[in-house]
């Protein structure tokens, strides 16, 4: 069973604040993803990565940085948080050996920017 | 570019009646997989169904879907909706270069 964990689970910060969201997967998956989920927009891809040191741009990358330090760990960085970044953030991983492999999602981090 | 379009917003159905959630897509990639994910309240999305084979029905937990490349569709259906099916449903495809594409989601509410 895939295991993806996220921390913190809830975070409140102020406008202009610095936030780091963490994600760890223990299934030796090469691909990891960061999404934000908002009512009316569904899941939107922010950044993704194939392995340590690799970063790919998603569909809504503005205002976000990401870094993949190891195969297991993927971080999302908000350096100047804005209220528009208030959202529920999900991390996911998937293997790359088969075309039909699904994504395994973490439990999510709810971020509020005041 | 790639896109996935789902039945928008909210679908309500009476318990025991059939339900269908629509999903159509656009893609330039020939070899990709299609998924339905389900997200229950306060939980993470999880895969419900997957398919990469044209015109083959796939089933799980009473739900079924058939990929039709001729009409670019992958609709989700169930013959008898249950209260426990109330959730948010996402249609998605695996995309090219491992970049997935999700629809905006359809909320299903099953009422007694």
gemmi code that builds the backbone of each chain (N, CA, C; Angstrom):
import gemmi

chains = {
    "A": [
        ("UNK", (0.854, -1.191, 0.000), (0.000, 0.000, 0.000), (0.890, 1.240, 0.000)),
        ("UNK", (0.562, 2.177, -0.907), (1.339, 3.393, -1.005), (1.164, 4.234, 0.252)),
        ("UNK", (2.232, 4.873, 0.659), (2.164, 5.727, 1.835), (2.740, 7.090, 1.495)),
        ("UNK", (1.874, 8.082, 1.518), (2.285, 9.465, 1.286), (1.831, 10.281, 2.483)),
        ("UNK", (2.766, 10.957, 3.108), (2.436, 11.782, 4.269), (2.763, 13.237, 3.986)),
        ("UNK", (2.023, 14.116, 4.638), (2.218, 15.557, 4.463), (2.273, 16.232, 5.827)),
        ("UNK", (3.063, 17.300, 5.890), (3.096, 18.092, 7.116), (3.370, 19.552, 6.783)),
        ("UNK", (2.826, 20.501, 7.548), (1.821, 20.240, 8.577), (0.476, 19.894, 7.958)),
        ("UNK", (-0.483, 19.504, 8.758), (-1.815, 19.231, 8.237), (-2.647, 20.509, 8.135)),
        ("UNK", (-2.352, 21.445, 8.974), (-2.996, 22.752, 8.939), (-1.952, 23.838, 9.189)),
        ("UNK", (-2.109, 24.952, 8.485), (-1.152, 26.049, 8.640), (-1.880, 27.359, 8.410)),
        ("UNK", (-1.634, 28.296, 9.324), (-2.157, 29.649, 9.170), (-0.970, 30.590, 9.137)),
        ("UNK", (-0.948, 31.478, 8.165), (0.116, 32.450, 8.060), (-0.495, 33.794, 7.645)),
        ("UNK", (0.348, 34.810, 7.620), (-0.126, 36.133, 7.233), (0.384, 36.476, 5.835)),
        ("UNK", (-0.248, 37.434, 5.222), (0.187, 37.891, 3.903), (1.657, 38.305, 3.948)),
        ("UNK", (2.421, 37.814, 2.986), (3.850, 38.099, 2.948), (4.704, 37.112, 3.710)),
        ("UNK", (4.062, 36.193, 4.380), (4.790, 35.207, 5.173), (5.455, 34.138, 4.316)),
        ("UNK", (6.330, 33.387, 4.944), (7.091, 32.309, 4.326), (6.529, 30.968, 4.786)),
        ("UNK", (6.190, 30.093, 3.850), (5.597, 28.812, 4.211), (6.279, 27.692, 3.431)),
        ("UNK", (6.547, 26.599, 4.120), (7.041, 25.395, 3.459), (6.127, 24.225, 3.796)),
        ("UNK", (5.619, 23.585, 2.771), (4.806, 22.381, 2.929), (5.672, 21.183, 2.556)),
        ("UNK", (5.571, 20.140, 3.365), (6.424, 18.965, 3.175), (5.616, 17.751, 2.767)),
        ("UNK", (6.237, 16.918, 1.966), (5.626, 15.678, 1.511), (6.684, 14.587, 1.485)),
        ("UNK", (6.329, 13.430, 1.996), (7.233, 12.275, 1.963), (6.468, 11.046, 1.495)),
        ("UNK", (7.085, 10.293, 0.585), (6.506, 9.020, 0.166), (7.538, 7.915, 0.372)),
        ("UNK", (7.058, 6.768, 0.759), (7.950, 5.663, 1.136), (7.776, 4.465, 0.216)),
        ("UNK", (7.412, 4.712, -1.023), (7.157, 3.627, -1.959), (8.112, 3.597, -3.134)),
        ("UNK", (9.172, 4.328, -3.025), (10.188, 4.321, -4.084), (9.622, 4.767, -5.433)),
        ("UNK", (8.614, 5.632, -5.398), (8.083, 6.183, -6.639), (8.979, 7.298, -7.134)),
        ("UNK", (9.171, 7.336, -8.429), (10.006, 8.398, -8.982), (9.241, 9.713, -9.136)),
        ("UNK", (7.951, 9.639, -9.466), (7.198, 10.860, -9.729), (6.446, 11.327, -8.490)),
        ("UNK", (6.556, 12.627, -8.223), (5.800, 13.263, -7.151), (5.188, 14.558, -7.663)),
        ("UNK", (4.031, 14.901, -7.091), (3.235, 16.021, -7.599), (2.738, 16.878, -6.446)),
        ("UNK", (2.567, 18.166, -6.713), (1.868, 19.070, -5.808), (0.656, 19.653, -6.522)),
        ("UNK", (-0.495, 19.576, -5.834), (-1.750, 20.128, -6.340), (-2.343, 21.089, -5.313)),
        ("UNK", (-3.168, 21.997, -5.803), (-4.053, 22.727, -4.935), (-5.485, 22.389, -5.341)),
        ("UNK", (-6.367, 22.358, -4.344), (-7.761, 22.021, -4.608), (-8.644, 23.158, -4.138)),
        ("UNK", (-9.432, 23.682, -5.040), (-10.341, 24.779, -4.744), (-11.696, 24.494, -5.366)),
        ("UNK", (-12.747, 24.833, -4.628), (-14.102, 24.624, -5.132), (-14.284, 25.335, -6.467)),
        ("UNK", (-14.815, 24.609, -7.428), (-15.050, 25.180, -8.743), (-13.873, 25.033, -9.695)),
        ("UNK", (-12.720, 24.669, -9.148), (-11.526, 24.501, -9.977), (-10.975, 23.082, -9.932)),
        ("UNK", (-11.381, 22.302, -8.952), (-10.889, 20.949, -8.828), (-9.427, 20.910, -8.412)),
        ("UNK", (-8.733, 19.884, -8.844), (-7.311, 19.713, -8.562), (-6.503, 20.389, -9.670)),
        ("UNK", (-5.610, 21.258, -9.271), (-4.763, 21.934, -10.243), (-3.297, 21.666, -9.922)),
        ("UNK", (-2.559, 21.291, -10.930), (-1.168, 20.881, -10.769), (-0.259, 22.095, -10.665)),
        ("UNK", (0.528, 22.148, -9.602), (1.427, 23.276, -9.372), (2.827, 22.958, -9.915)),
        ("UNK", (3.441, 21.907, -9.366), (4.754, 21.449, -9.815), (4.803, 19.937, -9.691)),
        ("UNK", (5.730, 19.329, -10.430), (5.962, 17.907, -10.257), (7.434, 17.602, -10.509)),
        ("UNK", (7.818, 16.374, -10.191), (9.243, 16.065, -10.199), (9.478, 14.599, -10.507)),
        ("UNK", (10.545, 14.379, -11.246), (11.000, 13.018, -11.495), (12.357, 12.855, -10.810)),
        ("UNK", (12.365, 12.488, -9.579), (13.610, 12.200, -8.907), (14.264, 13.410, -8.258)),
        ("UNK", (15.211, 13.140, -7.411), (15.909, 14.179, -6.667), (16.561, 15.184, -7.611)),
        ("UNK", (16.363, 16.459, -7.319), (16.946, 17.537, -8.099), (16.189, 17.924, -9.338)),
        ("UNK", (15.163, 17.170, -9.693), (14.387, 17.445, -10.903), (13.130, 18.221, -10.546)),
        ("UNK", (12.758, 19.184, -11.386), (11.533, 19.952, -11.169), (10.891, 20.248, -12.513)),
        ("UNK", (9.585, 20.002, -12.591), (8.811, 20.294, -13.781), (7.705, 21.277, -13.430)),
        ("UNK", (7.412, 22.161, -14.347), (6.404, 23.178, -14.114), (5.019, 22.613, -14.396)),
        ("UNK", (4.087, 22.887, -13.497), (2.717, 22.450, -13.688), (1.883, 23.518, -14.377)),
        ("UNK", (0.604, 23.534, -14.069), (-0.336, 24.424, -14.750), (-0.556, 25.750, -14.019)),
        ("UNK", (-0.324, 25.770, -12.721), (-0.512, 26.988, -11.930), (0.706, 27.243, -11.045)),
        ("UNK", (1.881, 27.494, -11.633), (3.110, 27.576, -10.839), (3.387, 28.932, -10.201)),
        ("UNK", (2.674, 29.985, -10.639), (3.017, 31.333, -10.181), (2.866, 31.464, -8.681)),
        ("UNK", (3.925, 31.978, -8.039), (3.911, 32.186, -6.601), (4.400, 30.988, -5.817)),
        ("UNK", (4.767, 29.927, -6.502), (5.214, 28.711, -5.833), (6.589, 28.281, -6.343)),
        ("UNK", (7.399, 27.812, -5.400), (8.619, 27.114, -5.752), (8.529, 25.712, -5.166)),
        ("UNK", (9.317, 24.812, -5.723), (9.330, 23.456, -5.195), (10.746, 22.926, -5.260)),
        ("UNK", (11.024, 21.979, -4.395), (12.338, 21.360, -4.410), (12.205, 19.891, -4.020)),
        ("UNK", (12.898, 19.045, -4.761), (12.897, 17.605, -4.489), (14.299, 17.260, -4.009)),
        ("UNK", (14.428, 16.994, -2.727), (15.744, 16.790, -2.134), (16.208, 15.337, -2.212)),
        ("UNK", (15.267, 14.420, -2.135), (15.563, 12.994, -2.227), (14.438, 12.331, -3.018)),
        ("UNK", (14.547, 11.057, -3.241), (13.444, 10.374, -3.909), (12.186, 10.451, -3.060)),
        ("UNK", (12.348, 10.488, -1.732), (11.211, 10.446, -0.832), (10.580, 11.802, -0.556)),
        ("UNK", (11.343, 12.873, -0.613), (10.896, 14.171, -0.092), (10.731, 15.243, -1.158)),
        ("UNK", (9.559, 15.879, -1.117), (9.209, 16.925, -2.077), (8.589, 18.077, -1.295)),
        ("UNK", (9.123, 19.283, -1.467), (8.693, 20.441, -0.698), (8.072, 21.497, -1.602)),
        ("UNK", (7.063, 22.149, -1.083), (6.436, 23.276, -1.784), (6.682, 24.534, -0.962)),
        ("UNK", (7.225, 25.578, -1.603), (7.606, 26.791, -0.914), (6.782, 27.976, -1.401)),
        ("UNK", (6.214, 28.700, -0.440), (5.521, 29.948, -0.721), (6.323, 31.035, -0.034)),
        ("UNK", (7.064, 31.826, -0.786), (7.988, 32.779, -0.168), (7.328, 34.095, 0.218)),
        ("UNK", (6.311, 34.489, -0.465), (5.537, 35.683, -0.125), (4.071, 35.305, -0.252)),
        ("UNK", (3.563, 34.687, 0.791), (2.212, 34.134, 0.709), (1.177, 35.245, 0.514)),
        ("UNK", (0.152, 34.913, -0.277), (-0.943, 35.859, -0.499), (-2.268, 35.164, -0.200)),
        ("UNK", (-3.305, 35.932, 0.119), (-4.616, 35.318, 0.427), (-5.140, 34.415, -0.687)),
        ("UNK", (-4.750, 34.687, -1.921), (-5.205, 33.854, -3.044), (-4.615, 32.446, -2.998)),
        ("UNK", (-3.619, 32.253, -2.145), (-3.018, 30.937, -1.992), (-3.649, 30.130, -0.855)),
        ("UNK", (-4.655, 30.681, -0.239), (-5.448, 29.915, 0.715), (-6.128, 28.771, -0.028)),
        ("UNK", (-5.838, 27.559, 0.413), (-6.317, 26.398, -0.347), (-6.013, 25.117, 0.416)),
        ("UNK", (-6.478, 24.006, -0.134), (-6.128, 22.676, 0.351), (-5.097, 22.106, -0.617)),
        ("UNK", (-3.928, 21.740, -0.085), (-2.821, 21.286, -0.920), (-2.631, 19.779, -0.755)),
        ("UNK", (-2.550, 19.104, -1.892), (-2.304, 17.668, -1.893), (-0.987, 17.359, -2.589)),
        ("UNK", (-0.294, 16.402, -2.018), (0.878, 15.821, -2.640), (0.490, 14.426, -3.136)),
        ("UNK", (1.125, 13.977, -4.203), (0.839, 12.641, -4.725), (2.117, 12.041, -5.303)),
        ("UNK", (2.126, 10.731, -5.410), (3.248, 10.058, -6.058), (2.717, 8.957, -6.964)),
        ("UNK", (3.528, 8.559, -7.923), (3.166, 7.440, -8.788), (4.440, 6.784, -9.310)),
        ("UNK", (4.313, 5.530, -9.638), (5.458, 4.859, -10.233), (5.471, 5.157, -11.726)),
        ("UNK", (6.610, 4.902, -12.362), (6.715, 5.229, -13.774), (6.960, 4.010, -14.650)),
        ("UNK", (6.824, 2.811, -14.050), (7.125, 1.616, -14.839), (5.967, 1.202, -15.741)),
        ("UNK", (4.740, 1.609, -15.375), (3.582, 1.242, -16.173), (2.771, 2.480, -16.499)),
        ("UNK", (2.196, 2.475, -17.690), (1.463, 3.639, -18.158), (0.207, 3.895, -17.350)),
        ("UNK", (-0.404, 2.831, -16.819), (-1.703, 3.001, -16.176), (-1.607, 3.110, -14.655)),
        ("UNK", (-0.424, 3.385, -14.139), (-0.269, 3.516, -12.684), (-1.012, 4.734, -12.171)),
        ("UNK", (-1.743, 4.539, -11.081), (-2.488, 5.657, -10.515), (-1.596, 6.483, -9.600)),
        ("UNK", (-2.110, 7.643, -9.233), (-1.438, 8.473, -8.248), (-1.957, 8.125, -6.862)),
        ("UNK", (-1.056, 8.158, -5.884), (-1.409, 7.974, -4.482), (-1.272, 9.326, -3.795)),
        ("UNK", (-2.344, 9.748, -3.166), (-2.380, 11.077, -2.575), (-2.122, 11.044, -1.078)),
        ("UNK", (-1.464, 12.104, -0.607), (-1.344, 12.311, 0.822), (-2.634, 12.870, 1.391)),
        ("UNK", (-2.688, 13.070, 2.707), (-3.928, 13.492, 3.371), (-4.272, 14.963, 3.187)),
        ("UNK", (-3.326, 15.736, 2.680), (-3.603, 17.144, 2.418), (-3.127, 18.066, 3.529)),
        ("UNK", (-2.822, 19.308, 3.137), (-2.485, 20.383, 4.073), (-3.407, 21.552, 3.783)),
        ("UNK", (-4.125, 21.975, 4.818), (-5.004, 23.141, 4.640), (-4.240, 24.390, 5.042)),
        ("UNK", (-4.050, 25.280, 4.081), (-3.297, 26.513, 4.289), (-4.252, 27.699, 4.251)),
        ("UNK", (-4.152, 28.541, 5.268), (-4.918, 29.780, 5.313), (-3.947, 30.948, 5.382)),
        ("UNK", (-4.089, 31.889, 4.446), (-3.258, 33.087, 4.427), (-4.150, 34.279, 4.769)),
        ("UNK", (-3.880, 34.899, 5.900), (-4.725, 36.007, 6.387), (-4.293, 37.355, 5.821)),
    ],
    "B": [
        ("UNK", (-4.235, 21.901, -26.430), (-3.619, 21.192, -25.323), (-4.539, 20.151, -24.756)),
        ("UNK", (-4.022, 19.406, -23.782), (-4.823, 18.372, -23.140), (-5.881, 18.968, -22.225)),
        ("UNK", (-7.040, 18.323, -22.183), (-8.098, 18.770, -21.280), (-9.023, 17.614, -20.958)),
        ("UNK", (-9.724, 17.747, -19.831), (-10.761, 16.800, -19.419), (-11.970, 17.616, -18.990)),
        ("UNK", (-13.126, 17.268, -19.526), (-14.363, 17.985, -19.215), (-15.340, 17.027, -18.555)),
        ("UNK", (-15.819, 17.406, -17.396), (-16.766, 16.577, -16.654), (-18.115, 17.257, -16.530)),
        ("UNK", (-19.143, 16.443, -16.208), (-20.430, 16.989, -15.808), (-20.148, 18.023, -14.732)),
        ("UNK", (-20.648, 19.225, -14.947), (-20.266, 20.297, -14.037), (-21.067, 20.286, -12.757)),
        ("UNK", (-20.391, 20.671, -11.674), (-21.065, 20.984, -10.427), (-21.610, 19.786, -9.707)),
        ("UNK", (-22.902, 19.828, -9.477), (-23.546, 18.899, -8.573), (-24.525, 17.996, -9.332)),
        ("UNK", (-24.456, 16.706, -9.011), (-25.430, 15.741, -9.516), (-26.130, 15.122, -8.305)),
        ("UNK", (-27.435, 15.167, -8.301), (-28.188, 14.546, -7.218), (-29.020, 13.399, -7.770)),
        ("UNK", (-29.108, 12.331, -6.992), (-29.846, 11.155, -7.426), (-30.488, 10.499, -6.204)),
        ("UNK", (-31.599, 9.872, -6.424), (-32.273, 9.148, -5.352), (-31.649, 7.762, -5.186)),
        ("UNK", (-31.492, 7.357, -3.965), (-30.932, 6.035, -3.655), (-31.667, 4.955, -4.442)),
        ("UNK", (-30.882, 4.056, -5.053), (-31.465, 2.951, -5.803), (-31.634, 3.218, -7.286)),
        ("UNK", (-31.530, 4.464, -7.680), (-31.655, 4.816, -9.093), (-30.293, 4.859, -9.759)),
        ("UNK", (-30.264, 4.747, -11.097), (-28.971, 4.778, -11.793), (-28.380, 6.185, -11.826)),
        ("UNK", (-27.067, 6.227, -11.963), (-26.374, 7.508, -12.046), (-25.294, 7.420, -13.119)),
        ("UNK", (-25.097, 8.542, -13.804), (-24.067, 8.628, -14.833), (-23.353, 9.961, -14.710)),
        ("UNK", (-22.036, 9.909, -14.615), (-21.215, 11.114, -14.587), (-20.417, 11.152, -15.885)),
        ("UNK", (-20.556, 12.249, -16.603), (-19.932, 12.348, -17.921), (-18.490, 12.826, -17.851)),
        ("UNK", (-17.693, 12.298, -18.763), (-16.293, 12.704, -18.888), (-15.885, 12.610, -20.349)),
        ("UNK", (-15.454, 13.706, -20.912), (-14.875, 13.717, -22.246), (-13.500, 14.353, -22.160)),
        ("UNK", (-12.686, 14.090, -23.177), (-11.304, 14.549, -23.078), (-10.766, 14.979, -24.429)),
        ("UNK", (-9.691, 15.705, -24.371), (-8.904, 16.044, -25.549), (-7.453, 15.735, -25.223)),
        ("UNK", (-6.786, 15.067, -26.131), (-5.363, 14.788, -25.949), (-4.721, 14.512, -27.292)),
        ("UNK", (-3.447, 14.805, -27.371), (-2.687, 14.493, -28.578), (-1.880, 13.213, -28.408)),
        ("UNK", (-1.920, 12.654, -27.190), (-1.135, 11.457, -26.913), (-1.954, 10.209, -27.215)),
        ("UNK", (-1.303, 9.222, -27.806), (-2.010, 8.014, -28.216), (-2.035, 6.947, -27.133)),
        ("UNK", (-0.985, 6.893, -26.333), (-0.887, 5.823, -25.343), (-0.939, 6.420, -23.942)),
        ("UNK", (-2.141, 6.612, -23.447), (-2.311, 7.128, -22.093), (-3.401, 6.342, -21.385)),
        ("UNK", (-3.462, 6.501, -20.087), (-4.463, 5.814, -19.283), (-5.472, 6.817, -18.747)),
        ("UNK", (-6.668, 6.293, -18.456), (-7.757, 7.123, -17.951), (-8.201, 6.616, -16.592)),
        ("UNK", (-8.595, 7.552, -15.750), (-8.916, 7.227, -14.365), (-10.193, 7.940, -13.913)),
        ("UNK", (-10.876, 7.324, -12.996), (-11.838, 7.992, -12.137), (-11.298, 7.902, -10.712)),
        ("UNK", (-11.179, 9.074, -10.068), (-10.817, 9.146, -8.663), (-12.058, 9.562, -7.877)),
        ("UNK", (-12.146, 9.050, -6.644), (-13.238, 9.438, -5.753), (-12.638, 10.056, -4.499)),
        ("UNK", (-13.268, 11.114, -4.048), (-12.810, 11.797, -2.829), (-13.992, 11.926, -1.876)),
        ("UNK", (-13.947, 11.170, -0.787), (-14.967, 11.279, 0.240), (-14.652, 12.479, 1.126)),
        ("UNK", (-15.667, 12.928, 1.848), (-15.544, 14.127, 2.662), (-14.363, 14.013, 3.626)),
        ("UNK", (-13.517, 15.033, 3.616), (-12.347, 15.122, 4.493), (-11.320, 14.019, 4.267)),
        ("UNK", (-11.321, 13.463, 3.077), (-10.316, 12.472, 2.728), (-9.572, 12.891, 1.460)),
        ("UNK", (-8.540, 12.149, 1.149), (-7.775, 12.411, -0.069), (-8.409, 11.675, -1.250)),
        ("UNK", (-8.174, 12.148, -2.461), (-8.646, 11.382, -3.629), (-7.983, 10.006, -3.668)),
        ("UNK", (-8.737, 9.048, -4.179), (-8.202, 7.697, -4.355), (-8.766, 7.134, -5.658)),
        ("UNK", (-8.020, 6.254, -6.277), (-8.449, 5.747, -7.573), (-9.652, 4.825, -7.411)),
        ("UNK", (-10.621, 4.978, -8.322), (-11.809, 4.137, -8.336), (-11.758, 3.154, -9.514)),
        ("UNK", (-11.427, 3.695, -10.688), (-11.355, 2.891, -11.903), (-10.206, 3.378, -12.755)),
        ("UNK", (-9.689, 2.507, -13.607), (-8.685, 2.925, -14.568), (-8.857, 2.109, -15.855)),
        ("UNK", (-8.419, 2.664, -16.964), (-8.467, 1.955, -18.236), (-7.516, 2.567, -19.230)),
        ("UNK", (-6.959, 1.729, -20.077), (-6.164, 2.211, -21.203), (-6.551, 1.486, -22.479)),
        ("UNK", (-7.584, 0.647, -22.406), (-7.993, -0.183, -23.532), (-9.298, 0.313, -24.140)),
        ("UNK", (-9.283, 0.582, -25.401), (-10.459, 1.095, -26.088), (-11.582, 0.059, -26.077)),
        ("UNK", (-12.804, 0.537, -25.783), (-14.025, -0.270, -25.833), (-14.057, -1.436, -24.854)),
        ("UNK", (-13.267, -1.400, -23.822), (-13.290, -2.431, -22.790), (-13.883, -1.875, -21.505)),
        ("UNK", (-14.902, -2.546, -20.980), (-15.560, -2.120, -19.751), (-14.702, -2.497, -18.552)),
        ("UNK", (-14.571, -1.552, -17.625), (-13.857, -1.806, -16.393), (-14.806, -1.527, -15.232)),
        ("UNK", (-14.741, -2.357, -14.181), (-15.690, -2.248, -13.081), (-14.985, -2.288, -11.740)),
        ("UNK", (-15.574, -1.593, -10.771), (-15.056, -1.651, -9.395), (-16.099, -1.057, -8.469)),
        ("UNK", (-16.356, -1.717, -7.379), (-17.281, -1.236, -6.340), (-18.647, -0.893, -6.918)),
        ("UNK", (-19.090, -1.648, -7.913), (-20.398, -1.418, -8.510), (-20.421, -0.357, -9.591)),
        ("UNK", (-19.359, 0.384, -9.718), (-19.247, 1.383, -10.783), (-18.613, 0.751, -12.026)),
        ("UNK", (-18.936, 1.281, -13.181), (-18.291, 0.824, -14.403), (-18.078, 1.989, -15.358)),
        ("UNK", (-17.092, 1.819, -16.213), (-16.784, 2.828, -17.223), (-16.157, 2.119, -18.417)),
        ("UNK", (-16.384, 2.669, -19.594), (-15.805, 2.133, -20.814), (-15.129, 3.264, -21.571)),
        ("UNK", (-13.881, 3.073, -21.914), (-13.150, 4.066, -22.695), (-13.577, 3.956, -24.162)),
        ("UNK", (-14.057, 5.041, -24.707), (-14.429, 5.093, -26.118), (-13.583, 6.154, -26.802)),
        ("UNK", (-12.540, 5.734, -27.476), (-11.654, 6.694, -28.123), (-12.349, 7.368, -29.306)),
        ("UNK", (-13.310, 6.696, -29.914), (-13.999, 7.286, -31.068), (-14.783, 8.539, -30.685)),
        ("UNK", (-15.259, 8.569, -29.440), (-16.010, 9.731, -28.966), (-15.263, 10.474, -27.860)),
        ("UNK", (-14.029, 10.064, -27.595), (-13.200, 10.713, -26.557), (-13.943, 10.796, -25.232)),
        ("UNK", (-14.485, 9.662, -24.792), (-15.278, 9.674, -23.566), (-14.880, 8.543, -22.635)),
        ("UNK", (-15.159, 8.773, -21.351), (-14.905, 7.769, -20.307), (-15.909, 8.035, -19.194)),
        ("UNK", (-17.189, 7.818, -19.486), (-18.261, 8.110, -18.539), (-18.312, 7.085, -17.423)),
        ("UNK", (-18.679, 7.535, -16.227), (-18.796, 6.668, -15.050), (-20.272, 6.390, -14.789)),
        ("UNK", (-20.610, 5.128, -14.552), (-22.003, 4.761, -14.351), (-22.147, 3.767, -13.211)),
        ("UNK", (-23.336, 3.812, -12.621), (-23.705, 2.820, -11.616), (-25.194, 2.565, -11.748)),
        ("UNK", (-25.596, 1.330, -11.665), (-27.005, 0.996, -11.918), (-27.905, 1.314, -10.732)),
        ("UNK", (-27.327, 1.317, -9.531), (-28.131, 1.564, -8.343), (-27.297, 2.351, -7.330)),
        ("UNK", (-27.545, 3.650, -7.240), (-26.736, 4.501, -6.371), (-27.030, 4.220, -4.895)),
        ("UNK", (-25.983, 4.281, -4.081), (-26.092, 4.089, -2.638), (-25.749, 5.388, -1.915)),
        ("UNK", (-26.275, 5.533, -0.711), (-25.986, 6.732, 0.071), (-24.481, 6.926, 0.232)),
        ("UNK", (-23.758, 5.816, 0.379), (-22.311, 5.875, 0.596), (-21.533, 6.313, -0.649)),
        ("UNK", (-22.211, 6.431, -1.785), (-21.547, 6.896, -3.009), (-21.416, 8.412, -3.056)),
        ("UNK", (-22.057, 9.100, -2.141), (-21.960, 10.558, -2.106), (-20.504, 10.968, -1.901)),
        ("UNK", (-19.972, 11.709, -2.848), (-18.548, 12.060, -2.834), (-18.274, 12.995, -4.006)),
        ("UNK", (-17.017, 13.421, -4.106), (-16.538, 14.209, -5.238), (-15.788, 13.261, -6.172)),
        ("UNK", (-16.114, 13.310, -7.461), (-15.531, 12.391, -8.434), (-14.728, 13.178, -9.472)),
        ("UNK", (-13.526, 12.704, -9.719), (-12.652, 13.319, -10.715), (-12.361, 12.333, -11.843)),
        ("UNK", (-12.474, 12.823, -13.054), (-12.000, 12.089, -14.221), (-10.621, 12.649, -14.571)),
        ("UNK", (-9.701, 11.770, -14.979), (-8.346, 12.232, -15.263), (-7.695, 11.334, -16.301)),
        ("UNK", (-6.703, 11.862, -16.980), (-5.862, 10.977, -17.786), (-4.396, 11.206, -17.444)),
        ("UNK", (-3.596, 10.219, -17.757), (-2.200, 10.224, -17.316), (-1.356, 11.213, -18.082)),
        ("UNK", (-1.824, 11.628, -19.254), (-1.124, 12.653, -20.007), (0.191, 12.175, -20.602)),
        ("UNK", (0.862, 13.079, -21.274), (2.170, 12.777, -21.821), (3.262, 13.239, -20.876)),
        ("UNK", (4.400, 12.582, -20.922), (5.524, 12.963, -20.058), (5.142, 12.973, -18.583)),
        ("UNK", (4.228, 12.083, -18.226), (3.814, 11.900, -16.835), (3.177, 13.145, -16.238)),
        ("UNK", (2.644, 14.022, -17.071), (1.923, 15.181, -16.568), (0.422, 14.895, -16.680)),
        ("UNK", (-0.235, 14.629, -15.583), (-1.651, 14.254, -15.639), (-2.555, 15.462, -15.864)),
        ("UNK", (-3.755, 15.173, -16.346), (-4.775, 16.202, -16.515), (-6.037, 15.756, -15.806)),
        ("UNK", (-6.565, 16.610, -14.942), (-7.786, 16.329, -14.188), (-8.922, 17.213, -14.683)),
        ("UNK", (-10.145, 16.675, -14.616), (-11.321, 17.506, -14.779), (-11.560, 18.296, -13.501)),
        ("UNK", (-12.589, 19.136, -13.512), (-12.851, 19.998, -12.366), (-13.624, 19.294, -11.256)),
        ("UNK", (-14.045, 18.082, -11.510), (-14.731, 17.329, -10.479), (-16.244, 17.476, -10.539)),
        ("UNK", (-16.932, 16.413, -10.142), (-18.401, 16.407, -10.050), (-18.791, 15.915, -8.678)),
        ("UNK", (-19.571, 16.712, -7.977), (-20.068, 16.285, -6.669), (-21.328, 15.458, -6.850)),
        ("UNK", (-21.322, 14.276, -6.290), (-22.493, 13.395, -6.345), (-23.135, 13.340, -4.961)),
        ("UNK", (-24.402, 13.635, -4.913), (-25.169, 13.519, -3.672), (-26.284, 12.518, -3.905)),
        ("UNK", (-26.278, 11.472, -3.100), (-27.328, 10.456, -3.171), (-28.243, 10.664, -1.962)),
        ("UNK", (-29.514, 10.887, -2.218), (-30.441, 11.129, -1.110), (-31.460, 10.002, -1.016)),
        ("UNK", (-31.979, 9.827, 0.217), (-32.918, 8.698, 0.432), (-34.211, 8.877, -0.367)),
    ],
}
model = gemmi.Model(1)
for chain_id, residues in chains.items():
    chain = gemmi.Chain(chain_id)
    for i, (resn, *xyz) in enumerate(residues, 1):
        res = gemmi.Residue()
        res.name, res.seqid = resn, gemmi.SeqId(i, " ")
        for name, pos in zip(("N", "CA", "C"), xyz):
            atom = gemmi.Atom()
            atom.name, atom.element = name, gemmi.Element(name[0])
            atom.pos, atom.b_iso = gemmi.Position(*pos), 0.0
            res.add_atom(atom)
        chain.add_residue(res)
    model.add_chain(chain)
structure = gemmi.Structure()
structure.add_model(model)
structure.setup_entities()
